[in-house]
Each structure stands twice: as structure tokens, then as C-alpha cells.
Amino acid sequence: YMQKFSIIVILVLITISCKKTETPIPVIENPLGTLELIESFKLNVTEPSGLSFGQGNNTLLTVSDNTNTVFELDLQGKILRELDYTGKDLEGVTYNPDENQIVIAEEADRELTFLDYTSGQFISTYKINIAVGSENSGLEGVSYNQNNKLYYVLNETNPDLMILWNPTSGIISEEKLDVAADYSGIFVDVNNSHIWIVSDQSERLFKCDYSMKVIKEFKLDERKFEGVVIDNNLVYLVNDATAQLEIYKIID
């Protein structure tokens, strides 16, 4: 019996000694940046969603998810004008200086609508033909890249997509996104070749390269930020729930 017991013990010890040591997989987090709130302005726009610079980067454009109209603001959030066009489920906006046009994203129908910047008059509408989830998880943001003449379009979730598109060629590419829980707003920084994305559910602002690799992320104080533009080290954000324009300084 003792001999049999000894053999069992030896076998167990050999098994233990031969077993590989499992090394925990390191969790790599994106570098965290720091934002400092500089100014906050109450907007006379209900449910502002989407943000863009206007002509010459001297004004801001936003849309109301409540009234489905387009507004041009000064850099302190004061309304300069309200365009005549009334859309459906407006969520994103961008300015194209090459054509002097405003382009807005209409979420439920997954459409991009073009307006003349000067007159505000309707020009045309284009359907973005992608896989359809729920009506409330459609096109959420749009930003024009003046360098490559493409529109960068965000589909909020289900599916989470970055779509590169222009009116001539249609969809150039679709890229599945996985950096956040959802995607609420986008700004293409053509001067520095960066893409900035804000996420409502993740309460984060992401600075990415053109391949959508996160360079840095910034924690936001609350949810429902749905529009962003960047001017050097200043970040302009609009909040859908509080109807605030908030301006932050990038500290690092």
C-alpha cells in the first residue's frame, strides 16, 4: 500500500512541476488626458445635437433634436440665425467650405441632407445604405474632411460604424468601431489629422488617428454630450440634456 501511495504522490508532484505558470494578460488602457472647464453657456436651443464650425471657424452650427431645425451660433452660444429647413430626427451637422454647404445627418431614415450655407435652402438628400438596426440607433454624427473631400459619418450603434462617403462615389468604406459603448458626435481635425469622437454612454471624448486607433481619451463629467469641435487646445461640446455649450481647455 505504501509503495502504491508513494508512486501516486510522485506522479502528482511531477504533474504540478510540469504545469505551465499562467501569466495574467495585462489590461492596456488608453492614456487618459485632462480637461479643464473654461466657460459654460446656456443655449436657447432645445436638445442640441451635433456641432460644427461655420464659415471661417468664426461661428458654430448645431441642430435641435427637438424642433428638427438648424442653428448658427456665435462662439458663446448666442443664436445668430435659425435656418428655414425643418428635417426629421436631426442628430449631426457639418460645414463644407469647398461647396459652401451645410450637411446634416437625419438619424432614423439614415439620410444626409445638403443645405446652402448662405440662404439655408434645401439642395438635396442622400440615403446612406447600411444595415438597419433600430430607428433610434442610426446616423448620429457627420464631419467633412477638406483634405480628402470625404464625409466621416457615425452610426450610433447596432451596428457601430464609421462610414466614409461622398455624393459621387457613395460609401467608400465602413469600419466597425469598438472604442466606446455608443457614438454621439464627431469632428475631423484636418490640421492635425485627428478624429475626435464623443460617446454619450461611455461619458468619454476620444482623440484618434485616421485608422481609429485611440491616442488619448478624456473622461467627461456627465452623459448626453452629443457634439464636439476642436480649436487647437480648446474643446467645444454641446449637451443634449442640459442645453449647454461647454468650452474646455486640454491640459494634457
C-alpha positions as CSV (number, residue, x, y, z in Angstrom):
1,Y,0.0,0.0,0.0
2,M,2.8,2.4,1.0
3,Q,4.6,1.7,-2.3
4,K,1.4,2.5,-4.3
5,F,0.8,5.7,-2.3
6,S,4.4,6.8,-2.9
7,I,4.0,6.3,-6.6
8,I,0.8,8.4,-6.6
9,V,2.5,11.2,-4.7
10,I,5.4,11.3,-7.1
11,L,3.1,11.4,-10.1
12,V,1.1,14.3,-8.6
13,L,4.4,16.2,-7.9
14,I,5.6,15.7,-11.4
15,T,2.3,16.9,-12.8
16,I,2.4,20.1,-10.7
17,S,6.0,20.8,-11.6
18,C,5.3,20.3,-15.3
19,K,2.3,22.6,-15.3
20,K,2.8,25.9,-17.1
21,T,2.6,29.0,-14.9
22,E,-0.3,31.1,-16.3
23,T,0.7,34.7,-16.7
24,P,-2.3,37.2,-16.4
25,I,-3.0,39.0,-19.6
26,P,-2.2,42.7,-19.0
27,V,-5.1,45.1,-19.4
28,I,-3.9,48.0,-21.6
29,E,-5.9,51.2,-21.1
30,N,-5.8,54.2,-23.3
31,P,-3.8,57.1,-22.0
32,L,-6.1,59.5,-20.0
33,G,-6.0,63.2,-20.7
34,T,-7.2,66.1,-18.6
35,L,-9.7,68.7,-19.5
36,E,-10.3,72.0,-17.6
37,L,-13.7,73.7,-17.9
38,I,-13.2,77.3,-19.1
39,E,-16.7,78.5,-19.8
40,S,-20.3,77.3,-19.9
41,F,-23.2,78.9,-21.8
42,K,-26.9,78.1,-21.7
43,L,-28.2,77.7,-25.2
44,N,-31.7,78.8,-26.3
45,V,-31.7,75.5,-28.4
46,T,-33.7,72.5,-27.1
47,E,-31.8,69.2,-27.3
48,P,-28.8,70.5,-29.2
49,S,-27.2,67.5,-31.0
50,G,-24.2,67.8,-33.3
51,L,-21.7,70.6,-33.6
52,S,-19.6,72.1,-36.4
53,F,-17.7,75.3,-37.1
54,G,-19.3,77.5,-39.6
55,Q,-17.7,79.7,-42.2
56,G,-14.1,80.7,-41.3
57,N,-14.4,78.8,-37.9
58,N,-15.9,82.0,-36.6
59,T,-19.3,80.5,-35.7
60,L,-20.9,77.2,-34.6
61,L,-23.6,75.2,-36.2
62,T,-25.8,72.8,-34.3
63,V,-29.2,71.1,-34.8
64,S,-32.1,70.6,-32.4
65,D,-33.3,67.1,-31.9
66,N,-36.5,68.5,-30.6
67,T,-37.5,71.1,-33.2
68,N,-35.5,69.4,-36.0
69,T,-34.1,72.8,-37.1
70,V,-30.6,74.1,-37.8
71,F,-29.0,77.0,-35.8
72,E,-25.9,79.1,-36.3
73,L,-24.4,80.4,-33.0
74,D,-21.6,82.7,-32.1
75,L,-18.7,81.1,-30.1
76,Q,-20.5,81.9,-26.8
77,G,-23.7,80.1,-27.9
78,K,-25.8,83.1,-28.8
79,I,-28.2,82.4,-31.7
80,L,-27.2,84.3,-34.9
81,R,-29.9,82.7,-37.1
82,E,-32.2,79.7,-37.5
83,L,-32.4,78.2,-40.9
84,D,-35.8,77.7,-42.6
85,Y,-35.3,74.0,-43.2
86,T,-37.2,71.6,-40.9
87,G,-35.9,68.0,-41.0
88,K,-36.7,64.7,-39.3
89,D,-34.7,63.4,-36.3
90,L,-31.7,65.7,-36.8
91,E,-28.6,64.5,-35.0
92,G,-25.4,65.7,-36.7
93,V,-24.1,68.7,-38.7
94,T,-21.0,69.7,-40.6
95,Y,-19.9,72.6,-42.9
96,N,-18.3,72.0,-46.3
97,P,-16.2,75.1,-47.1
98,D,-15.4,73.8,-50.6
99,E,-19.1,74.0,-51.7
100,N,-20.3,76.4,-49.0
101,Q,-22.9,73.9,-47.8
102,I,-24.2,72.6,-44.5
103,V,-24.8,68.9,-44.3
104,I,-27.0,67.4,-41.6
105,A,-27.5,63.8,-40.5
106,E,-31.0,62.6,-40.1
107,E,-30.9,59.6,-37.8
108,A,-34.0,57.4,-38.3
109,D,-34.0,57.5,-42.1
110,R,-30.2,57.3,-42.3
111,E,-30.0,60.3,-44.7
112,L,-27.6,63.2,-45.3
113,T,-29.3,66.4,-46.3
114,F,-27.5,69.3,-48.0
115,L,-28.4,72.9,-47.5
116,D,-26.9,76.1,-49.0
117,Y,-25.0,77.8,-46.2
118,T,-25.8,81.4,-47.3
119,S,-29.5,81.0,-47.9
120,G,-30.2,77.9,-45.8
121,Q,-32.2,76.5,-48.7
122,F,-32.6,72.8,-49.3
123,I,-30.4,71.3,-52.0
124,S,-30.6,67.5,-51.9
125,T,-30.8,64.4,-49.7
126,Y,-28.8,61.2,-50.0
127,K,-29.7,57.8,-48.4
128,I,-26.8,56.0,-46.6
129,N,-27.5,52.4,-47.3
130,I,-26.2,50.4,-44.4
131,A,-27.5,47.6,-42.3
132,V,-30.5,48.9,-40.3
133,G,-30.9,48.4,-36.6
134,S,-33.5,50.3,-34.6
135,E,-34.6,53.8,-35.8
136,N,-33.1,55.3,-32.7
137,S,-29.6,53.9,-33.4
138,G,-28.9,55.4,-36.8
139,L,-26.8,58.2,-38.1
140,E,-25.5,60.3,-35.2
141,G,-22.7,62.4,-36.4
142,V,-21.0,63.8,-39.6
143,S,-17.9,65.7,-40.3
144,Y,-16.3,66.9,-43.5
145,N,-12.6,66.3,-44.2
146,Q,-11.4,69.1,-46.5
147,N,-8.2,67.3,-47.3
148,N,-9.6,64.1,-48.9
149,K,-13.1,65.6,-49.7
150,L,-14.9,62.8,-47.8
151,Y,-17.6,62.9,-45.2
152,Y,-17.0,60.9,-42.0
153,V,-20.3,59.6,-40.8
154,L,-21.0,57.9,-37.5
155,N,-23.7,55.3,-37.0
156,E,-24.5,55.4,-33.3
157,T,-24.8,51.7,-32.6
158,N,-26.3,48.4,-33.9
159,P,-24.1,48.5,-35.9
160,D,-21.3,50.7,-34.6
161,L,-19.8,52.1,-37.7
162,M,-17.6,54.8,-39.2
163,I,-18.6,55.4,-42.8
164,L,-16.5,57.3,-45.3
165,W,-18.8,58.7,-48.0
166,N,-19.2,61.3,-50.7
167,P,-22.1,62.1,-53.1
168,T,-20.2,61.0,-56.2
169,S,-19.0,57.6,-55.1
170,G,-21.4,56.8,-52.2
171,I,-20.0,54.7,-49.4
172,I,-16.2,54.4,-49.8
173,S,-15.7,52.3,-46.7
174,E,-17.3,51.0,-43.5
175,E,-15.3,50.4,-40.3
176,K,-16.7,48.6,-37.3
177,L,-16.0,50.6,-34.2
178,D,-15.2,49.2,-30.7
179,V,-13.8,52.0,-28.7
180,A,-17.0,53.1,-26.9
181,A,-20.5,51.9,-25.9
182,D,-22.0,54.3,-28.4
183,Y,-21.0,57.2,-30.7
184,S,-22.7,60.6,-30.4
185,G,-20.6,63.1,-32.2
186,I,-17.5,63.5,-34.5
187,F,-15.0,66.2,-35.5
188,V,-12.3,65.7,-38.1
189,D,-9.3,67.9,-37.2
190,V,-7.8,68.3,-40.7
191,N,-4.8,70.4,-39.4
192,N,-3.5,67.6,-37.2
193,S,-5.0,64.5,-38.9
194,H,-7.0,63.5,-35.9
195,I,-10.6,62.3,-35.5
196,W,-12.4,63.3,-32.3
197,I,-15.4,61.2,-31.1
198,V,-17.7,61.8,-28.2
199,S,-19.6,59.0,-26.6
200,D,-22.8,59.7,-24.6
201,Q,-23.0,56.3,-22.8
202,S,-19.2,56.0,-22.1
203,E,-19.0,59.6,-20.9
204,R,-15.8,59.9,-22.9
205,L,-14.1,62.0,-25.5
206,F,-11.7,60.1,-27.7
207,K,-8.8,61.5,-29.8
208,C,-8.0,59.0,-32.6
209,D,-5.7,58.8,-35.6
210,Y,-7.2,58.3,-39.1
211,S,-7.1,54.5,-38.6
212,M,-9.4,55.0,-35.5
213,K,-6.6,54.0,-33.0
214,V,-7.2,55.8,-29.8
215,I,-4.4,58.2,-29.0
216,K,-5.9,59.6,-25.8
217,E,-9.3,59.6,-24.0
218,F,-10.9,62.2,-21.7
219,K,-13.4,61.5,-19.0
220,L,-16.5,63.8,-19.2
221,D,-18.4,64.9,-16.1
222,E,-21.8,63.8,-17.4
223,R,-23.7,62.0,-20.1
224,K,-25.5,63.3,-23.2
225,F,-22.7,65.2,-24.8
226,E,-23.6,64.9,-28.5
227,G,-21.5,67.3,-30.4
228,V,-17.8,68.3,-30.4
229,V,-15.4,70.6,-32.3
230,I,-11.7,71.3,-31.5
231,D,-9.8,74.6,-31.9
232,N,-6.1,74.0,-31.1
233,N,-6.3,73.2,-27.4
234,L,-9.9,74.2,-26.9
235,V,-12.8,71.7,-26.9
236,Y,-16.3,72.9,-27.6
237,L,-19.1,70.4,-26.5
238,V,-22.9,70.6,-26.6
239,N,-25.1,68.7,-24.2
240,D,-28.4,67.4,-25.4
241,A,-29.9,67.1,-21.9
242,T,-28.8,70.3,-20.3
243,A,-28.7,72.5,-23.5
244,Q,-25.3,73.8,-22.5
245,L,-22.3,74.8,-24.6
246,E,-19.2,74.0,-22.6
247,I,-15.7,75.0,-23.5
248,Y,-12.8,73.1,-22.1
249,K,-9.0,73.5,-22.3
250,I,-6.9,70.5,-22.9
251,I,-4.3,70.3,-20.1
252,D,-2.6,67.2,-21.3
